Amino acid sequence: MTELLVGVGAAAHATGATVLRLGPHHPSTHGVLQVALTLTGDVVETAEPVVGFLHRGAEKLFEVRDYRQAVMLANRHDWLSAFSSELGICLAVERMLGMQVPDRAVWLRTLLAELNRVLNGLAFLGASDPDRQVGFAEREALQAVMEEATGGRMHYMFNRIGGLAADVPAGWTDRVHTALDGVRALVPVLTAVVDDVPRGIGLLPKDVALSHGVSGPVARGSGVDLDLRRDEPYLAYGSLDVAVAVRTEGDAHARSACLLDAVTGAVELADACLGRLPGGPVALRLPKTVKAPEGATYAWTENPLGLQGYYLVSRGERSPWRLAMRTASFNNVSALGTALVGTRLEDLVTVLASFFFVIGDIDK
Protein backbone atom coordinates (compact mmCIF):
# COMPACT_ATOMS: atom_id res chain seq x y z
CA MET A 1 0.00 0.00 0.00
CA THR A 2 1.22 3.46 -0.89
CA GLU A 3 2.39 5.43 2.13
CA LEU A 4 1.94 9.20 2.23
CA LEU A 5 4.52 11.11 4.19
CA VAL A 6 3.72 14.81 4.49
CA GLY A 7 6.15 17.48 5.64
CA VAL A 8 6.59 21.19 5.16
CA GLY A 9 10.08 22.43 4.23
CA ALA A 10 11.32 25.94 4.91
CA ALA A 11 11.06 27.10 1.32
CA ALA A 12 7.65 25.54 0.85
CA HIS A 13 6.46 27.04 4.13
CA ALA A 14 7.51 30.51 3.01
CA THR A 15 5.39 30.23 -0.14
CA GLY A 16 2.48 28.43 1.47
CA ALA A 17 3.15 25.28 -0.55
CA THR A 18 3.07 21.76 0.84
CA VAL A 19 5.76 19.13 0.28
CA LEU A 20 4.25 15.70 -0.23
CA ARG A 21 6.50 12.67 -0.45
CA LEU A 22 4.58 9.91 -2.19
CA GLY A 23 6.19 6.59 -1.36
CA PRO A 24 8.55 4.88 -1.23
CA HIS A 25 6.56 2.32 -3.17
CA HIS A 26 7.01 -1.39 -2.57
CA PRO A 27 7.78 -2.84 0.86
CA SER A 28 10.24 -5.42 -0.43
CA THR A 29 13.93 -5.01 -1.18
CA HIS A 30 14.30 -5.23 -4.93
CA GLY A 31 13.64 -1.60 -5.78
CA VAL A 32 11.57 1.34 -4.63
CA LEU A 33 10.27 4.63 -6.02
CA GLN A 34 9.40 7.88 -4.30
CA VAL A 35 7.84 10.91 -5.93
CA ALA A 36 8.59 14.24 -4.22
CA LEU A 37 5.75 16.67 -4.87
CA THR A 38 5.15 20.34 -4.13
CA LEU A 39 1.48 21.27 -4.00
CA THR A 40 -0.44 24.50 -3.84
CA GLY A 41 -3.79 23.55 -2.46
CA ASP A 42 -4.50 20.19 -4.10
CA VAL A 43 -2.64 20.91 -7.38
CA VAL A 44 0.86 19.61 -8.12
CA GLU A 45 3.28 22.45 -8.85
CA THR A 46 6.49 20.37 -9.12
CA ALA A 47 7.22 16.65 -9.17
CA GLU A 48 10.50 14.79 -8.89
CA PRO A 49 10.76 11.00 -9.22
CA VAL A 50 13.37 9.82 -6.71
CA VAL A 51 15.11 6.57 -7.64
CA GLY A 52 18.28 4.92 -6.42
CA PHE A 53 17.17 3.91 -2.94
CA LEU A 54 18.47 0.47 -3.84
CA HIS A 55 21.09 -0.48 -6.38
CA ARG A 56 20.95 -4.22 -6.94
CA GLY A 57 24.08 -4.27 -9.08
CA ALA A 58 22.47 -6.29 -11.87
CA GLU A 59 24.98 -5.15 -14.48
CA LYS A 60 27.97 -6.09 -12.28
CA LEU A 61 26.44 -9.47 -11.56
CA PHE A 62 26.39 -10.16 -15.30
CA GLU A 63 30.18 -9.89 -15.33
CA VAL A 64 30.65 -12.79 -12.92
CA ARG A 65 28.16 -15.14 -14.57
CA ASP A 66 28.64 -17.12 -17.73
CA TYR A 67 26.32 -16.40 -20.63
CA ARG A 68 23.88 -19.15 -19.75
CA GLN A 69 23.58 -17.90 -16.17
CA ALA A 70 23.14 -14.31 -17.33
CA VAL A 71 19.83 -15.29 -18.92
CA MET A 72 18.49 -16.08 -15.46
CA LEU A 73 19.46 -12.65 -14.12
CA ALA A 74 17.92 -10.84 -17.08
CA ASN A 75 14.36 -12.00 -16.46
CA ARG A 76 14.18 -10.73 -12.87
CA HIS A 77 14.15 -6.94 -13.15
CA ASP A 78 10.75 -6.70 -14.87
CA TRP A 79 8.92 -9.75 -13.55
CA LEU A 80 5.86 -9.02 -15.72
CA SER A 81 8.01 -9.24 -18.88
CA ALA A 82 10.32 -12.08 -17.87
CA PHE A 83 10.24 -14.02 -21.14
CA SER A 84 10.86 -10.93 -23.25
CA SER A 85 13.72 -9.76 -21.04
CA GLU A 86 15.60 -13.05 -21.10
CA LEU A 87 15.07 -13.20 -24.86
CA GLY A 88 17.02 -9.98 -25.43
CA ILE A 89 20.21 -11.24 -23.84
CA CYS A 90 20.06 -14.42 -25.94
CA LEU A 91 19.70 -12.34 -29.10
CA ALA A 92 22.78 -10.31 -28.17
CA VAL A 93 24.96 -13.36 -27.56
CA GLU A 94 23.65 -15.15 -30.67
CA ARG A 95 24.47 -12.09 -32.75
CA MET A 96 28.03 -12.07 -31.40
CA LEU A 97 28.37 -15.75 -32.26
CA GLY A 98 26.81 -15.36 -35.72
CA MET A 99 24.34 -18.05 -34.69
CA GLN A 100 21.31 -19.02 -36.78
CA VAL A 101 18.58 -20.28 -34.47
CA PRO A 102 16.23 -23.02 -35.82
CA ASP A 103 13.05 -21.73 -37.46
CA ARG A 104 10.75 -23.44 -34.98
CA ALA A 105 12.55 -21.72 -32.11
CA VAL A 106 12.23 -18.36 -33.87
CA TRP A 107 8.47 -18.71 -34.28
CA LEU A 108 7.94 -20.13 -30.79
CA ARG A 109 9.95 -17.27 -29.29
CA THR A 110 7.77 -14.80 -31.19
CA LEU A 111 4.60 -16.50 -30.00
CA LEU A 112 5.71 -16.66 -26.37
CA ALA A 113 6.86 -13.03 -26.44
CA GLU A 114 3.39 -11.96 -27.59
CA LEU A 115 1.69 -14.10 -24.95
CA ASN A 116 3.94 -12.41 -22.40
CA ARG A 117 2.82 -9.03 -23.80
CA VAL A 118 -0.83 -9.94 -23.27
CA LEU A 119 -0.12 -11.12 -19.71
CA ASN A 120 1.69 -7.86 -18.94
CA GLY A 121 -1.08 -5.67 -20.32
CA LEU A 122 -3.85 -7.55 -18.54
CA ALA A 123 -2.05 -7.13 -15.21
CA PHE A 124 -2.14 -3.34 -15.54
CA LEU A 125 -5.55 -2.97 -17.20
CA GLY A 126 -7.26 -5.43 -14.89
CA ALA A 127 -6.06 -3.63 -11.77
CA SER A 128 -6.62 -0.10 -13.04
CA ASP A 129 -10.09 0.06 -11.48
CA PRO A 130 -9.88 -1.23 -7.87
CA ASP A 131 -13.68 -1.36 -7.61
CA ARG A 132 -14.02 -3.91 -10.40
CA GLN A 133 -10.81 -5.76 -11.03
CA VAL A 134 -11.33 -7.59 -14.31
CA GLY A 135 -9.50 -10.01 -16.53
CA PHE A 136 -7.83 -12.07 -13.83
CA ALA A 137 -9.59 -15.31 -14.82
CA GLU A 138 -8.61 -14.79 -18.46
CA ARG A 139 -5.09 -13.90 -17.42
CA GLU A 140 -4.87 -17.05 -15.31
CA ALA A 141 -5.89 -19.20 -18.28
CA LEU A 142 -3.12 -17.62 -20.32
CA GLN A 143 -0.70 -17.97 -17.42
CA ALA A 144 -1.51 -21.68 -17.30
CA VAL A 145 -0.41 -22.28 -20.89
CA MET A 146 2.80 -20.33 -20.29
CA GLU A 147 3.49 -22.44 -17.23
CA GLU A 148 2.72 -25.61 -19.14
CA ALA A 149 5.24 -24.70 -21.84
CA THR A 150 8.02 -23.28 -19.69
CA GLY A 151 7.57 -24.79 -16.24
CA GLY A 152 7.47 -21.35 -14.58
CA ARG A 153 4.72 -18.92 -13.66
CA MET A 154 6.81 -15.76 -13.48
CA HIS A 155 10.53 -16.35 -14.08
CA TYR A 156 10.22 -18.62 -17.08
CA MET A 157 13.90 -19.28 -17.81
CA PHE A 158 12.84 -20.89 -21.09
CA ASN A 159 15.19 -19.13 -23.49
CA ARG A 160 18.61 -20.60 -24.10
CA ILE A 161 21.56 -19.41 -26.16
CA GLY A 162 20.71 -21.05 -29.48
CA GLY A 163 16.97 -21.48 -28.98
CA LEU A 164 14.64 -22.76 -26.27
CA ALA A 165 14.97 -25.19 -23.39
CA ALA A 166 12.42 -27.64 -24.85
CA ASP A 167 9.58 -27.98 -27.31
CA VAL A 168 6.01 -27.27 -26.26
CA PRO A 169 3.81 -30.21 -25.14
CA ALA A 170 1.40 -32.02 -27.45
CA GLY A 171 -1.95 -30.26 -27.66
CA TRP A 172 -0.50 -27.05 -26.24
CA THR A 173 -1.37 -24.90 -29.26
CA ASP A 174 -5.07 -25.82 -28.92
CA ARG A 175 -5.04 -24.66 -25.32
CA VAL A 176 -3.38 -21.42 -26.37
CA HIS A 177 -6.18 -20.84 -28.91
CA THR A 178 -8.74 -21.30 -26.14
CA ALA A 179 -6.93 -18.89 -23.81
CA LEU A 180 -6.67 -16.27 -26.55
CA ASP A 181 -10.39 -16.59 -27.30
CA GLY A 182 -11.04 -15.78 -23.64
CA VAL A 183 -9.00 -12.59 -23.93
CA ARG A 184 -10.88 -11.59 -27.11
CA ALA A 185 -14.19 -12.00 -25.29
CA LEU A 186 -12.85 -9.75 -22.53
CA VAL A 187 -11.99 -6.82 -24.83
CA PRO A 188 -15.39 -5.03 -24.51
CA VAL A 189 -15.05 -5.10 -20.70
CA LEU A 190 -11.48 -3.77 -20.89
CA THR A 191 -12.64 -1.08 -23.31
CA ALA A 192 -15.18 0.06 -20.75
CA VAL A 193 -12.45 0.17 -18.09
CA VAL A 194 -10.26 2.32 -20.36
CA ASP A 195 -13.20 4.58 -21.21
CA ASP A 196 -13.55 5.35 -17.50
CA VAL A 197 -9.99 6.68 -17.29
CA PRO A 198 -10.28 10.49 -17.11
CA ARG A 199 -9.18 12.51 -20.11
CA GLY A 200 -6.91 15.53 -20.04
CA ILE A 201 -4.87 14.58 -16.96
CA GLY A 202 -1.19 13.70 -16.77
CA LEU A 203 -0.25 15.38 -20.04
CA LEU A 204 3.05 14.26 -21.58
CA PRO A 205 3.94 16.21 -24.75
CA LYS A 206 5.61 14.31 -27.58
CA ASP A 207 8.83 16.34 -27.41
CA VAL A 208 9.19 15.64 -23.69
CA ALA A 209 8.58 11.93 -24.24
CA LEU A 210 11.31 11.89 -26.88
CA SER A 211 13.78 13.86 -24.75
CA HIS A 212 13.38 11.39 -21.88
CA GLY A 213 13.65 8.31 -24.07
CA VAL A 214 10.11 7.22 -23.20
CA SER A 215 8.94 4.20 -25.19
CA GLY A 216 6.24 1.56 -25.45
CA PRO A 217 2.52 2.32 -24.89
CA VAL A 218 3.40 5.36 -22.75
CA ALA A 219 5.27 6.98 -25.67
CA ARG A 220 2.71 5.95 -28.26
CA GLY A 221 0.05 7.70 -26.17
CA SER A 222 2.00 10.91 -26.83
CA GLY A 223 2.23 10.40 -30.57
CA VAL A 224 5.64 8.68 -30.73
CA ASP A 225 5.21 6.25 -33.61
CA LEU A 226 7.87 3.68 -32.72
CA ASP A 227 7.73 -0.09 -32.41
CA LEU A 228 10.83 -2.20 -33.07
CA ARG A 229 8.75 -5.18 -34.16
CA ARG A 230 7.70 -3.14 -37.18
CA ASP A 231 10.59 -0.68 -37.57
CA GLU A 232 13.56 -3.03 -36.96
CA PRO A 233 12.04 -6.51 -37.20
CA TYR A 234 13.65 -9.35 -35.25
CA LEU A 235 12.56 -12.94 -34.64
CA ALA A 236 9.62 -13.62 -37.01
CA TYR A 237 8.15 -10.13 -36.92
CA GLY A 238 9.35 -9.34 -40.44
CA SER A 239 6.93 -12.01 -41.70
CA LEU A 240 3.98 -10.69 -39.68
CA ASP A 241 1.68 -7.71 -40.03
CA VAL A 242 2.49 -5.66 -36.92
CA ALA A 243 -0.17 -3.00 -36.37
CA VAL A 244 0.94 -0.08 -34.20
CA ALA A 245 -1.75 2.18 -32.71
CA VAL A 246 -0.69 5.73 -31.84
CA ARG A 247 -2.63 8.41 -29.95
CA THR A 248 -1.72 12.07 -29.82
CA GLU A 249 -3.55 13.34 -26.71
CA GLY A 250 -0.65 12.45 -24.39
CA ASP A 251 -2.90 12.00 -21.35
CA ALA A 252 -3.63 9.09 -18.99
CA HIS A 253 -6.56 7.95 -21.11
CA ALA A 254 -4.45 7.85 -24.30
CA ARG A 255 -1.76 5.80 -22.56
CA SER A 256 -4.34 3.32 -21.26
CA ALA A 257 -5.92 3.08 -24.72
CA CYS A 258 -2.52 2.37 -26.28
CA LEU A 259 -1.92 -0.38 -23.74
CA LEU A 260 -5.23 -1.99 -24.66
CA ASP A 261 -4.32 -1.64 -28.34
CA ALA A 262 -1.04 -3.43 -27.60
CA VAL A 263 -2.92 -6.28 -25.91
CA THR A 264 -5.39 -6.77 -28.75
CA GLY A 265 -2.60 -6.54 -31.32
CA ALA A 266 -0.55 -9.12 -29.41
CA VAL A 267 -3.52 -11.52 -29.39
CA GLU A 268 -3.71 -11.33 -33.17
CA LEU A 269 0.05 -11.74 -33.61
CA ALA A 270 0.05 -14.77 -31.29
CA ASP A 271 -2.80 -16.27 -33.28
CA ALA A 272 -0.87 -15.71 -36.51
CA CYS A 273 2.18 -17.43 -35.04
CA LEU A 274 0.09 -20.44 -34.04
CA GLY A 275 -0.96 -20.88 -37.65
CA ARG A 276 2.60 -20.73 -38.97
CA LEU A 277 4.63 -22.80 -36.51
CA PRO A 278 7.11 -24.91 -38.49
CA GLY A 279 8.40 -28.28 -37.41
CA GLY A 280 11.97 -29.17 -36.51
CA PRO A 281 14.30 -28.66 -33.54
CA VAL A 282 13.98 -25.81 -31.06
CA ALA A 283 17.66 -25.39 -30.16
CA LEU A 284 21.18 -25.83 -31.46
CA ARG A 285 23.64 -28.22 -29.86
CA LEU A 286 26.25 -26.13 -28.09
CA PRO A 287 29.50 -26.91 -26.28
CA LYS A 288 29.41 -26.99 -22.49
CA THR A 289 31.07 -23.58 -22.35
CA VAL A 290 29.79 -20.75 -24.53
CA LYS A 291 32.33 -18.01 -25.29
CA ALA A 292 31.38 -14.95 -27.30
CA PRO A 293 34.17 -13.66 -29.59
CA GLU A 294 35.94 -10.44 -28.75
CA GLY A 295 33.91 -7.40 -29.73
CA ALA A 296 30.74 -5.51 -28.88
CA THR A 297 27.11 -5.45 -29.94
CA TYR A 298 23.82 -3.86 -28.96
CA ALA A 299 20.58 -5.81 -29.09
CA TRP A 300 17.20 -4.36 -28.28
CA THR A 301 13.65 -5.63 -28.26
CA GLU A 302 10.16 -4.19 -28.04
CA ASN A 303 9.32 -5.35 -24.54
CA PRO A 304 5.75 -4.98 -23.23
CA LEU A 305 6.65 -1.77 -21.36
CA GLY A 306 8.94 -0.35 -24.06
CA LEU A 307 12.48 -0.58 -25.38
CA GLN A 308 14.73 -3.11 -23.66
CA GLY A 309 18.40 -2.99 -24.67
CA TYR A 310 21.62 -4.83 -23.92
CA TYR A 311 25.06 -3.46 -24.75
CA LEU A 312 27.39 -6.45 -24.64
CA VAL A 313 31.19 -6.14 -24.65
CA SER A 314 33.17 -9.37 -24.85
CA ARG A 315 36.87 -10.16 -24.48
CA GLY A 316 36.42 -13.68 -25.73
CA GLU A 317 35.67 -15.22 -22.34
CA ARG A 318 32.71 -17.23 -21.11
CA SER A 319 31.42 -14.18 -19.20
CA PRO A 320 30.73 -10.69 -20.57
CA TRP A 321 33.37 -8.08 -19.85
CA ARG A 322 30.59 -5.49 -19.69
CA LEU A 323 26.83 -5.88 -20.11
CA ALA A 324 24.84 -2.67 -19.76
CA MET A 325 21.06 -2.83 -19.63
CA ARG A 326 18.49 -0.29 -20.81
CA THR A 327 15.15 -0.78 -19.10
CA ALA A 328 11.88 0.75 -20.22
CA SER A 329 10.50 1.75 -16.81
CA PHE A 330 13.57 3.79 -15.86
CA ASN A 331 13.19 6.16 -18.81
CA ASN A 332 9.40 6.23 -18.65
CA VAL A 333 9.32 7.16 -14.96
CA SER A 334 11.79 9.99 -15.55
CA ALA A 335 9.03 11.84 -17.43
CA LEU A 336 6.74 11.93 -14.39
CA GLY A 337 8.29 15.28 -13.48
CA THR A 338 6.41 16.80 -16.42
CA ALA A 339 3.28 14.65 -16.55
CA LEU A 340 2.33 15.22 -12.90
CA VAL A 341 2.56 19.02 -12.98
CA GLY A 342 -0.92 20.50 -12.86
CA THR A 343 -2.47 17.25 -11.66
CA ARG A 344 -5.01 17.43 -8.86
CA LEU A 345 -4.34 15.26 -5.83
CA GLU A 346 -7.43 13.15 -6.51
CA ASP A 347 -6.03 12.20 -9.97
CA LEU A 348 -2.49 11.50 -8.80
CA VAL A 349 -2.78 7.72 -8.55
CA THR A 350 -4.54 7.51 -11.93
CA VAL A 351 -1.71 9.36 -13.64
CA LEU A 352 0.95 7.26 -11.90
CA ALA A 353 -0.87 4.06 -12.89
CA SER A 354 -0.96 5.18 -16.54
CA PHE A 355 2.84 4.95 -16.72
CA PHE A 356 2.72 1.14 -16.29
CA PHE A 357 6.08 0.82 -14.56
CA VAL A 358 7.55 -2.14 -12.69
CA ILE A 359 9.62 -1.11 -9.69
CA GLY A 360 12.46 -3.60 -10.26
CA ASP A 361 12.77 -2.23 -13.79
CA ILE A 362 13.75 1.16 -12.31
CA ASP A 363 16.30 0.30 -9.64
CA LYS A 364 18.62 -2.16 -11.32
PyMOL commands that set and color helices and strands:
alter all, ss='L'
color gray80, all
select helices_A, chain A and resi 10-15+58-62+67-74+82-97+103-126+136-150+172-195+206-211+216-220+228-231+237-239+252-274+328-334+336-339+345-353+359-361
alter helices_A, ss='H'
color red, helices_A
select strands_A, chain A and resi 4-7+18-22+34-40+43-50+159-160+163-164+295-303+306-314+322-326
alter strands_A, ss='S'
color yellow, strands_A
deselect
rebuild
show_as cartoon
